[in-house]
Amino acid sequence: MGITLVVFVLTQLVPSNAVATNLGEQASGDPAAVAAFKSHYGLDRPLPVRYGLYLKHLAQGDLGQSSLTHDAVTHDLGQFIPATAELALYSIVIAAVFGIAFGVIAAMRRNRPTDHVLRVVSLGGISMPTFWIALVALYLGFFKLGWFPGAERLDPGVTPPPSKSGLYTIDALLVGRWGLFVQALHHLVLPALVLAAFNVSLLTRYTRSAVLEVVGNDYVRAARAKGLPERVVVTRYILRAALPSVVTVLGLVFANVLTGAVLVEKIFSWPGVGQYAYQAAVNLDVPAIAGVSLFVAVVYITVNFIVDVLYGVIDPRIRVR
């Protein structure tokens, strides 16, 4: 409710003519059309009443009509969210696998050359702007070496698979089109790696710190004293105890990737929410901006809820009895 209030107030402060923007030049000259539009969205009523109507429309799934695409914002988001979700999913898998692995390795080899190298590399990954990494990766991977495609989710002229989930790789597998799956995955690799670069570095540093906090505990020394293999000690005793704090960062990283890939999507011409938000901001598409803002809020709230639930799954000591 707080977020809806903030979004509503901010959109009301934007200096734009909602009638002319949404109806167009010809329809905005029709008094009947203007009156109907103002009545539908409460533009002819006091601000508190308009906020109540705004909540009513939200409850009905009506986020307004985009002045750029002239479609409902909910329809636009339904078209763009799957592309961003697919990119975020592959990116977070790469970041989680390599970030957690590097963090554990750095912690278990504390103050050794491996630890120093990983810390320097992770510091460099955090320090470099993502858009700069994207431009360099696009220049090298696409322009110079030609190893990866430069833009879009599929090659030009290729028909997407029948939409079931909106994720091209998943949909291609569901219909048994392996060639299309490989092509969609090929298009995903470069932007996913770019998005994962910063997050791998971030997770490496957080995982290293979390592991170092538990590696000297009594139960870890007891496990080693019993003669358990080091692999079992690391995975079952050390990593599991360190996971709650790592999962917190991982959840925020996933939400950030899902909602904050604006520049990467723009550079790679990826038709996702970031690209949609960029176009909405450039063209002052207020309903679309408000819709993206609410989407971002829902993502962060949902991810935080899932992280809280996972705490109890990972560590039985914090479950509510």
CORUR-V634157 format. One record per pair of residues at least 4 apart in sequence whose ideal C-beta (glycine too) atoms are under 8 Angstrom apart, sorted by the first residue. I is the first residue (numbers start at 0). J is the second residue. D is the distance in whole Angstrom. If there is no record, write none. Layout:
I/J/D
I/J/D
//
This chain:
0/4/7
1/5/6
2/6/6
2/292/8
2/293/7
2/296/4
3/7/6
3/53/7
3/54/6
3/57/7
3/293/7
4/8/6
4/50/7
5/9/6
6/10/6
6/289/5
6/292/5
6/293/6
6/296/8
7/11/6
7/49/8
7/50/5
7/53/5
7/289/8
8/12/7
9/13/7
10/285/5
10/288/7
10/289/5
11/46/7
11/49/8
13/283/7
13/285/5
15/20/6
15/283/5
15/285/6
16/20/6
17/21/6
17/40/7
17/42/7
17/285/7
18/22/6
18/27/5
18/33/5
18/36/6
18/37/7
18/42/7
19/23/8
19/24/7
19/27/5
20/66/4
20/283/8
20/284/8
20/285/8
21/36/7
21/63/8
21/64/6
21/66/5
21/286/8
22/26/4
22/27/5
22/32/6
22/33/7
22/36/6
23/27/6
24/28/7
25/29/8
26/32/5
26/33/8
27/32/7
27/33/6
29/33/6
30/34/6
31/35/6
32/36/6
33/37/6
34/38/6
34/43/8
35/39/6
36/40/7
36/42/7
37/41/8
37/42/4
37/43/4
38/43/7
40/49/8
40/52/7
40/56/8
40/63/7
41/48/6
41/49/4
41/51/8
41/52/4
41/53/8
42/49/7
44/48/4
44/49/6
44/52/7
45/49/7
46/50/6
47/51/7
48/52/7
49/53/6
50/54/7
51/55/6
52/56/6
53/57/6
54/58/6
55/59/7
56/61/4
56/62/7
56/63/7
57/61/7
57/62/7
57/293/8
60/73/6
61/71/7
61/73/7
62/71/7
62/72/4
62/73/5
62/76/8
62/286/6
62/289/7
62/290/4
62/293/7
63/71/8
63/72/5
63/286/3
63/289/7
63/290/7
64/69/7
64/70/7
64/71/6
64/72/7
64/286/6
65/69/7
65/70/6
65/71/7
65/72/5
65/75/6
65/279/7
65/284/6
65/286/6
65/287/5
66/282/7
66/284/5
66/285/8
66/286/7
66/287/8
67/278/6
67/279/7
67/282/5
67/284/5
67/287/6
68/75/6
68/287/8
70/74/5
70/75/6
71/75/7
72/76/6
72/286/5
72/287/6
72/289/8
72/290/4
73/77/6
73/290/7
74/78/7
75/79/6
75/275/6
75/287/7
75/290/7
76/80/5
76/272/7
76/275/8
76/290/6
76/291/8
76/294/6
77/81/8
78/270/8
79/83/6
79/270/6
79/271/5
79/272/5
79/274/7
79/275/5
80/84/6
80/165/7
80/271/8
80/272/6
80/294/7
81/85/6
81/162/8
81/164/7
81/165/3
81/166/6
82/86/7
82/152/6
82/165/7
82/269/6
82/270/5
82/271/4
82/272/8
83/87/6
83/257/6
83/260/6
83/264/7
83/269/8
83/271/3
83/272/4
83/273/6
84/88/6
84/165/7
84/166/7
84/257/7
85/89/7
85/152/8
85/165/8
85/166/4
85/167/7
85/168/7
85/169/8
85/187/7
86/90/6
86/187/7
86/190/6
86/191/6
86/194/7
86/256/8
86/260/7
86/264/8
86/269/6
86/271/6
87/91/6
87/194/7
87/253/7
87/256/4
87/257/4
87/260/7
88/92/7
88/166/7
89/93/7
89/187/5
89/191/4
90/94/6
90/190/8
90/191/4
90/192/8
90/194/4
90/195/5
90/198/7
90/256/5
91/95/6
91/195/8
91/198/7
91/249/7
91/252/7
91/253/5
91/256/6
92/96/6
93/97/6
93/191/6
93/192/7
93/195/4
93/199/7
94/98/5
94/194/8
94/195/4
94/198/4
94/199/5
94/202/6
94/252/6
94/256/8
95/99/6
95/202/7
95/249/6
96/100/6
97/101/6
97/195/7
97/199/5
97/202/8
97/203/8
98/102/6
98/198/6
98/199/4
98/200/8
98/201/7
98/202/3
98/203/5
98/206/6
99/103/6
99/202/6
99/206/5
99/238/8
99/245/6
100/104/6
101/105/6
101/117/5
101/121/7
101/199/7
101/202/8
101/203/4
101/206/7
102/106/6
102/202/6
102/203/5
102/204/7
102/205/7
102/206/2
102/207/4
102/209/8
102/210/6
102/245/8
103/107/6
103/206/6
103/207/8
103/210/6
103/233/6
103/237/8
103/238/6
104/108/6
104/113/6
104/117/7
105/109/7
105/113/7
105/114/5
105/117/4
105/118/6
105/203/7
105/207/5
106/114/8
106/206/7
106/207/5
106/208/8
106/210/4
106/211/5
106/214/6
107/210/7
107/214/8
107/233/7
108/113/4
108/114/5
109/114/5
109/211/7
110/114/6
110/115/8
111/115/7
112/116/6
113/117/6
114/118/6
114/207/8
115/119/6
116/120/6
117/121/6
117/203/6
117/207/8
118/122/6
118/204/8
118/207/8
119/123/6
120/124/6
120/200/7
120/203/8
121/125/6
121/199/8
121/200/4
121/201/8
121/203/4
121/204/5
122/126/6
122/200/7
122/204/8
123/127/6
123/200/7
124/196/5
124/197/6
124/199/6
124/200/3
124/201/8
125/197/6
125/200/5
125/201/6
125/204/7
127/131/6
127/132/6
127/196/8
127/197/8
128/132/7
129/133/6
129/193/7
129/194/7
129/196/7
129/197/5
129/262/7
129/263/6
130/134/7
130/262/4
130/263/7
130/266/7
131/135/6
132/136/6
132/193/5
132/196/5
132/197/8
133/137/6
133/190/7
133/193/5
133/262/7
133/263/5
133/266/5
133/267/7
134/138/6
134/266/6
135/139/6
136/140/5
136/189/6
136/192/7
136/193/5
137/141/5
137/142/7
137/149/6
137/189/7
137/266/6
137/267/7
138/142/5
138/143/6
139/143/5
139/144/6
140/144/6
140/146/5
140/147/4
140/189/5
141/145/7
141/146/8
141/147/5
141/148/7
141/149/4
141/189/7
142/149/8
147/185/7
147/186/8
147/188/6
147/189/4
148/154/7
148/185/6
148/186/5
148/189/8
149/267/7
149/268/8
150/267/6
150/268/4
150/269/8
151/155/7
151/186/7
151/268/6
151/269/7
151/270/7
152/159/8
152/167/6
152/183/6
152/186/5
152/187/8
152/269/7
152/270/7
153/157/4
153/159/6
153/167/7
153/179/8
153/182/6
153/183/6
153/186/6
154/182/6
154/186/8
157/179/7
157/182/7
159/167/6
159/170/7
160/167/6
160/170/4
160/171/5
160/173/8
160/174/5
160/176/6
160/179/6
161/170/6
161/174/6
162/170/6
163/169/7
163/170/5
163/173/6
164/169/5
164/170/6
164/173/8
165/170/7
166/170/6
167/171/6
167/179/7
167/183/4
168/172/7
168/180/6
168/183/5
168/184/6
168/187/7
169/173/6
170/174/7
171/176/5
171/177/7
171/179/4
171/180/4
171/183/6
172/176/8
172/177/8
172/180/5
176/180/6
177/181/6
178/182/6
179/183/6
180/184/6
181/185/6
182/186/7
183/187/6
184/188/7
187/191/5
188/192/6
189/193/7
189/267/7
190/194/6
190/260/8
190/263/6
190/264/8
190/267/5
190/269/6
191/195/6
192/196/7
193/263/6
193/267/8
194/198/7
194/256/6
194/260/6
194/263/6
195/199/5
196/200/7
197/201/6
198/202/6
198/252/5
198/256/7
199/203/6
200/204/7
201/205/6
201/248/7
201/252/7
202/206/6
202/245/7
202/248/6
202/249/7
202/252/7
203/207/6
204/208/7
205/209/6
205/244/7
205/245/6
205/248/5
206/210/6
206/241/7
206/245/5
207/211/6
208/212/7
209/213/7
209/241/4
209/242/8
209/244/5
209/245/5
210/214/6
210/237/6
210/238/7
210/241/5
212/241/7
213/219/7
213/237/6
213/240/4
213/241/5
214/219/6
214/237/6
215/219/7
215/220/8
216/220/7
216/240/7
217/221/6
218/222/6
218/236/6
219/223/7
219/232/7
219/236/5
219/237/6
220/224/6
221/225/7
222/227/5
222/231/8
222/232/5
222/235/8
222/236/5
223/227/7
223/229/8
223/232/6
227/231/5
227/232/5
228/232/7
229/233/6
230/234/6
231/235/5
231/236/8
232/236/5
232/237/6
233/237/5
233/238/6
234/238/5
234/239/7
235/239/6
236/240/7
237/241/6
238/242/6
239/313/7
239/314/8
240/314/8
241/245/6
242/246/6
242/313/5
242/314/8
243/247/7
243/310/5
243/313/6
243/314/6
243/317/8
244/248/7
245/249/6
246/250/6
246/306/6
246/309/5
246/310/7
246/313/7
247/251/7
247/306/6
248/252/6
249/253/6
249/306/8
250/254/6
250/302/5
250/303/7
250/305/7
250/306/4
250/309/8
251/255/6
251/302/7
252/256/6
253/257/6
253/302/6
254/258/6
254/298/5
254/299/5
254/302/4
254/303/8
255/259/5
256/260/6
257/272/8
257/298/5
258/272/7
258/294/7
258/295/4
258/298/5
258/299/7
259/273/7
260/264/5
260/269/8
260/271/7
260/272/8
260/273/4
261/265/6
261/273/4
261/274/8
261/276/6
261/277/5
262/266/6
262/273/7
263/267/6
263/269/7
263/273/7
264/268/8
264/269/4
264/270/8
264/271/5
264/272/8
264/273/4
264/274/5
264/277/8
265/269/8
265/273/7
265/274/6
265/277/5
268/274/7
269/273/7
269/274/6
270/274/6
270/275/8
271/275/7
272/276/6
272/291/6
272/294/7
273/277/6
274/278/7
275/279/6
275/287/7
275/291/7
276/280/6
276/287/8
276/288/7
276/291/5
277/281/6
278/282/6
278/284/7
278/287/8
279/283/8
279/284/4
279/287/4
279/288/5
279/291/7
280/284/8
280/288/6
284/288/6
285/289/6
286/290/6
287/291/6
288/292/6
289/293/7
290/294/6
291/295/6
292/296/7
293/297/6
294/298/6
295/299/7
296/300/6
297/301/6
298/302/6
299/303/6
300/304/6
301/305/6
302/306/6
303/307/7
304/308/7
305/309/6
306/310/7
308/312/7
309/313/6
310/314/6
310/317/5
311/315/7
311/317/6
311/318/4
311/319/7
//
